[in-house]
Amino acid sequence: MADTFTLQAKTRTALGRASTVKLREQQYIPAVIYGHGLPTRSIMVQMNPFIKVYEAAGESSLIDVIIDDQAPTKAIIHGLQHDPLSQRISHIDFHQVRMDETIKAEVELVFEGESAAVKNLNGILIKNISELEIECLPADLPHDIRIDISRLKTFEDMIRVSDLTLPAGVTVLNDSEDMIATVEEPRSEAELASLNEQVVEDVSAVEVAKAPEKDKEAAEGESTPEAKK
């Protein structure tokens, strides 16, 4: 069974901008919790306890949200908003789930193991996908999906979605042919030299393009005294 985390919350009765500012000053984060066929409720959670839970649970683990003294509500973190200046969390969306209904979630991919193509052939590991979209019952929701890159022994090897062994009850919604990871050959000295030449040429082209504009400005500057006479 997937891990479950616990988070205390309080009902939020005072709404509006002034109330929200006051909450944040008191180290609370305003939030809402909602679900299929359920009313949306305004709540608030303490900043530090939430951050600890979020760092462990992410957005793909069940959380027991205890509102006031009520029985725990099963939910997942559905989205965060951040203050554009401070980057602190300014609002949270919790999605309340029913244990008998499937849910969709984005689950992080964790790459582990050692690739012979990287270690022995000096290849470069290319990760094309960092998350998978899955569907399952809440009780089967995995915190992450592990990808063993030791199967990448040559530059021809690759890992596709169809190669994954998923936990029981989990269905992946990505295309089965989507490539997750592969290893690219290291660039040769000739290729690196060619790239450096291209960068130099691009920089030169930019400088040449700017030159006429500078000449124009200089000409305008020289004509200014004449205009004053």
C-alpha positions in Angstrom: 0.0 0.0 0.0 1.2 3.5 -0.8 2.6 5.7 1.9 0.2 8.0 3.7 1.1 11.3 5.4 -0.8 13.4 7.9 -1.4 17.1 7.9 -3.4 19.2 10.4 -5.6 22.0 9.0 -8.2 24.5 10.3 -11.4 25.8 8.7 -10.9 29.2 7.3 -14.0 31.4 7.9 -12.6 34.9 7.2 -11.9 35.4 3.5 -10.6 38.3 1.5 -7.3 39.9 0.9 -6.8 41.4 4.3 -7.5 38.1 6.0 -5.1 36.3 3.6 -2.3 38.8 4.4 -2.8 38.3 8.1 -2.8 34.5 7.7 0.6 34.6 5.9 2.0 36.9 8.6 1.1 34.2 11.1 2.9 31.5 9.1 -0.3 30.0 7.7 -1.0 29.2 4.1 -4.6 29.6 2.8 -5.9 26.6 0.9 -9.0 24.9 -0.5 -10.0 21.2 -0.6 -12.4 19.9 -3.1 -13.3 16.7 -4.9 -15.8 15.0 -7.3 -19.3 15.7 -6.1 -18.1 17.4 -2.9 -18.3 21.0 -1.8 -15.2 23.1 -1.9 -14.0 24.0 1.6 -11.7 26.9 2.6 -9.0 25.8 5.0 -5.5 26.9 6.2 -2.4 24.9 7.2 0.8 25.9 9.0 3.7 26.8 6.7 6.5 24.6 8.2 4.5 21.4 8.8 3.1 21.6 5.2 6.6 22.1 3.7 7.8 19.0 5.5 4.9 16.9 4.3 5.2 18.3 0.7 8.9 17.5 0.6 8.1 13.9 1.5 4.8 13.4 -0.3 5.1 15.6 -3.3 2.0 15.7 -5.5 1.6 11.9 -5.9 1.1 10.6 -2.4 -2.0 10.3 -0.2 -2.3 12.8 2.7 -4.6 12.5 5.6 -5.8 16.1 6.0 -7.3 16.5 9.5 -9.6 19.5 9.4 -10.2 20.8 13.0 -11.2 17.7 15.0 -12.9 15.9 12.1 -12.0 12.4 10.8 -9.1 12.5 8.3 -9.9 13.4 4.7 -7.9 11.5 2.1 -6.4 14.0 -0.4 -3.5 14.7 -2.7 -1.8 18.0 -3.3 -3.2 19.2 -6.6 -1.4 22.4 -7.1 0.6 25.2 -5.5 0.8 28.9 -6.1 3.9 31.0 -5.2 4.3 34.6 -4.4 6.1 36.1 -7.5 8.5 38.2 -5.4 9.3 36.0 -2.4 8.6 32.7 -4.1 7.0 31.5 -0.8 3.9 29.2 -1.2 0.9 31.5 -1.2 -2.0 29.0 -1.8 -2.6 25.3 -1.9 -5.2 23.2 -3.7 -6.0 19.8 -2.1 -7.9 17.2 -4.2 -10.1 15.1 -1.9 -10.3 11.5 -3.3 -12.7 8.6 -2.9 -10.9 5.3 -2.3 -13.3 3.5 -4.7 -12.7 5.8 -7.6 -9.6 5.9 -9.8 -7.6 9.1 -10.0 -5.0 10.4 -12.5 -1.7 11.8 -11.3 1.7 12.8 -12.5 4.3 10.6 -10.9 8.0 11.4 -10.8 10.5 9.0 -12.4 13.6 8.2 -10.3 16.6 7.0 -12.3 18.8 4.5 -10.5 21.6 2.0 -11.3 24.6 2.5 -13.5 24.8 2.5 -17.3 27.7 0.7 -18.9 27.4 3.1 -21.9 28.0 6.0 -19.6 30.6 4.5 -17.4 32.7 2.6 -19.9 31.9 4.4 -23.2 31.8 8.0 -21.8 28.3 8.4 -23.1 25.8 11.1 -22.0 22.6 9.9 -20.3 19.6 11.6 -21.9 16.4 11.7 -19.9 13.5 12.5 -22.2 10.7 12.1 -19.6 10.8 13.1 -15.9 7.2 12.2 -15.0 4.6 9.7 -16.1 0.8 10.3 -16.1 -0.9 7.3 -14.5 -4.3 6.2 -13.4 -5.1 4.0 -10.4 -7.1 3.7 -7.2 -5.8 6.0 -4.5 -4.6 3.1 -2.4 -2.3 2.0 -5.3 -0.9 5.4 -6.0 3.0 5.1 -6.0 5.1 8.0 -4.7 7.5 7.5 -7.7 8.4 5.0 -10.4 12.0 3.6 -10.4 13.9 3.4 -13.7 16.9 1.0 -13.8 19.4 2.5 -16.3 21.8 -0.5 -16.1 20.0 -1.9 -19.2 21.6 0.9 -21.2 24.8 -0.9 -22.2 25.3 0.5 -25.7 24.4 3.6 -27.6 21.7 1.7 -29.4 19.9 0.7 -26.2 16.9 2.8 -24.9 14.2 2.6 -22.4 10.6 3.1 -23.5 7.4 3.4 -21.6 6.5 -0.1 -22.8 9.7 -1.5 -21.0 8.5 -0.5 -17.5 7.3 -2.9 -14.9 4.5 -0.9 -13.1 3.1 -1.6 -9.7 -0.1 -3.7 -9.5 -3.2 -1.7 -10.3 -1.4 1.2 -12.0 -2.0 2.1 -15.7 0.3 4.4 -17.5 -1.4 6.9 -19.8 1.6 8.0 -21.8 2.2 6.5 -25.3 3.8 3.1 -24.9 6.4 4.1 -27.5 7.5 7.3 -25.8 11.3 7.1 -25.1 12.2 7.6 -21.5 16.0 7.4 -21.6 18.9 6.7 -23.8 22.7 7.3 -24.0 24.3 9.5 -26.6 27.8 9.1 -27.9 30.3 11.7 -26.6 31.2 14.4 -29.2 34.4 14.0 -31.0 37.1 16.7 -31.0 36.3 17.5 -34.6 32.6 18.0 -33.7 33.5 20.2 -30.7 35.9 22.3 -32.9 33.1 22.7 -35.4 30.7 23.9 -32.7 33.2 26.4 -31.4 33.7 27.7 -35.0 29.9 28.1 -35.3 29.7 30.1 -32.1 32.5 32.4 -33.3 30.7 32.9 -36.6 27.4 33.6 -34.9 29.0 36.2 -32.6 30.8 37.8 -35.5 27.5 38.0 -37.5 25.8 39.7 -34.5 28.6 42.3 -34.2 28.5 43.1 -37.9 24.7 43.5 -37.7 25.1 46.0 -34.8 27.8 48.1 -36.6 25.5 50.0 -39.0 23.3 51.0 -36.0 26.3 52.5 -34.2 27.4 54.4 -37.4 23.9 55.8 -37.6 24.0 57.0 -34.0 27.4 58.5 -34.6 26.1 60.3 -37.7 23.1 61.6 -35.8 25.4 62.8 -33.0 27.6 64.7 -35.4 24.7 66.4 -37.1 23.3 67.7 -33.8 25.6 70.8 -33.6 24.7 71.8 -37.2 21.0 71.6 -36.3 21.6 74.0 -33.4 23.3 76.6 -35.6 
